[in-house]
Amino acid sequence: MTYQDTYAAGRRTGPSAPYGGRPAAPVPPGRPRRGPGGRRALAAAFWLGLVAAVLPWWLATPPGSLAGTTEVLTAAGRITGLVAGYLLLVQVLMMSRLGVLERWLGGERISRAHRDVGATLLVAVLAHLALLVVGYARMERNSILGQVGALLTHYEDMVSAFVAAGIMVTVGFTAVRGVRRRLPYELWHHLHLTSYLALLLGYGHQFSNGAQLYEPGPVRTGWIAAYLLVVAALVWGRLVAPLRFNLRHRLRVADVVAESPDTISIYLTGHRLNQIDLLGGQYFRWRFLNPGCWWQSHPFSLSAAGNGRWLRLTVKVVGGHTADLRDLHPGTRVWAEGPSGTFTAAHRTRERALLIAGGSGIAPLRAMLEELPPGAALIYRARTPADVLLHNELDWLAEARRTSVWYVIGSRDDPGPRQVMSPEGLRRLVPDLTRRDVYLCGPGGLVDDAVRVLRRAGVPRRQIHLATFEL
């Protein structure tokens, strides 16, 4: 490929030398690994669980008992409390990293559901607190502040419940997109993990003060069983499965290679790498066990498909942690959790695909190109030719996999990129655009703009795949 100010025509050329001479990976099965059946089953389970959480209140409330404002307020407070308790269990379950959830839902759907359920949970917690405080204050003929004091001093486990509510409000605030983008990943990640603490702190008051849960019986037993199942899922997904993986494969750093002034590739070796069930486009959460990095775990995609000999991740240096990765020494041990994600060729819905990358977002798409059928297309956005990563490998894959590659160079306001990244421009490059799956990975602004353009061009939402690494 040749670089131009706007884009290079989609002609295919071979590189000056292959990247180690590896053959392209086999094409994955045409049928996607996830289908609507699993998603429908999980959706049905969610709604049935919600009904089961509220049903005991309904059965225990006699007709005509909600005659006054005070009764309505306290009843609404109890309902929102049951809903909040159930949604908190669902939230923590989605954070457990169970493989079955990722296979059935996919990383993007889990991320969206986690965000939406989290917003609903925050509203339910605040409503539960407000409604019960006002309802009890009316019942006891007390002031609002006086009733809060009474709850904290006279009701068992209420101090921990208020702390749990404060944690959830904090987590909800940091999940706002504008706030999230301004926080260092490490801080956001550790704040998010306090959701587990909220589950622990909120547990006591549900069973000591909950009108439907404090008496022994099937309802109380069912809620305890739900807590135990969620804790078991957490232990398996967060502890047991990663421990098995790392004891089996014992990953170590083999080499660190500079791809550009601000981008590096880290090569890893280990035991039985050919036995890792890995697809191009998936990611791991990596913890490099050296003095400066061991306490942080970050998600990075692999930038090459599995080959049984080594793994590679390509990282842009954007902060203190990624800067420290430049100084990794060969032999450094690595703790990895994964592979995760359904941003893969095996999860497509059409035979052909269009890949759109920006900057270091090329990493998972580069790996995926090895597993897509011939005839794929790649549009790679970069501000300057120097920002294009792995271009020799991309050119080699263009020849080996009969892939059309366009390098779109310049800022988003330049006429050339604006013309290419428009419905008309995309249709000129890829006439069968609406009959392809489209994979997007790059800066948030580029991805958001590209999704809008693709939807205007008529690409169905189900054919647009985004790389997400948030949970």
Beta strands, then each sheet from edge to edge (+ up, - down):
strand 1: 252-260
strand 2: 263-269
strand 3: 283-288
strand 4: 298-301
strand 5: 311-316
strand 6: 334-340
strand 7: 353-358
strand 8: 377-382
strand 9: 404-409
strand 10: 437-441
strand 11: 464-466
sheet 1: 1+ 2- 5+
sheet 2: 4+ 3- 6+
sheet 3: 9+ 8+ 7+ 10+ 11+
end
